[in-house]
């Protein structure tokens, strides 16, 4: 089992892209959740690709992306960045993430796996308002996700146990844990504390990329809660369809952030999920994601 520093180093390797040519970057793929690329990896790398093309160092303030195909973890991802606008404050970029598949004749066929438009702007102050941070037990009073797995591993089918017990690259403490194997129907609302300790001081672009990476954990599962099913439910096909994110205020992912999530509707095999990141009383980011949740048999 790798130690936590190794996991953090792999995260940093994930967001270190190689420039292939002007406005084209390569990101390496890793096994975060299985044979398909974790959506958080593509989100993080797409943010970094767009940020590399900015003439001025501006933080991202919003992004809107679509997951178009399941990516192959055995191949890198190529990010092609298009300059849409560079104004005095706002800069917009379109990022297209592609992988290549070989056809029967041996030709390399380009396949788009993800598409995103992101906007960047300096933090300039001005009018400021937010609601109050939700009140939840602090992380010091909660059990870690890794520790909670020990309570349920005996119920996990044998072929899945090793993957189930793999440590997460992001440290997570659920506020109200649910049984991942035999979940009960409940109100589709959940909250986690999370952080990436030992990350050290990092540029804002890496901080935002890793928060986007972290935002893809648990969110799509929020829509499953009202139905009493989980990712281990037999016959469930689940995947992220789209992902949007707005960054409101500075934060430090080395320290605990509260990720408050809820789902207000599921219909036609899709669930709409919302999330807010809070730190030290400040609302730092807002997330929205629609997920596929098709139950067969």
Order of alpha helices (4+ residues) and beta strands (2+ residues): alpha-beta-beta-alpha-beta-beta-beta-beta-alpha-alpha-beta-beta-alpha-beta-beta-beta-beta
